[in-house]
Amino acid sequence: MSAERYDRQKRLPGVGAAGQLRIERSAAHVPAGPSANVALAYLARAGVGHVEIVPRPAPPFRHAAAFAFDGPCRVAEGAHLAIVHLIEAIRTA
């Protein structure tokens, strides 16, 4: 991978080179569902090493009531799934 590709991500407080390396070595298991494609795209762009869609229901998205339409809710839910994984990947030693 290009050294410049994740340069902005590495500059984020709490990520750095070590956090990016943990992201690249992590494996994400995204629950199958309408938001899986969004989560998959975000995780791949962030540099997660292995992403797999698994056949299990996603945990309830507690912010779903804030969206009037299903499309934006799916995007937000997918982004939420991706962010949760990235935070866990960075924290894991």
Secondary structure, DSSP 8 states (H G I E B T S, - for coil): --TTTTHHHHTSTTTHHHHHHHHHH-EEEEESSTTHHHHHHHHHHHT-SEEEEESS-----TTGGG-SSHHHHHHHHHHHHHHHHHHHHHH--
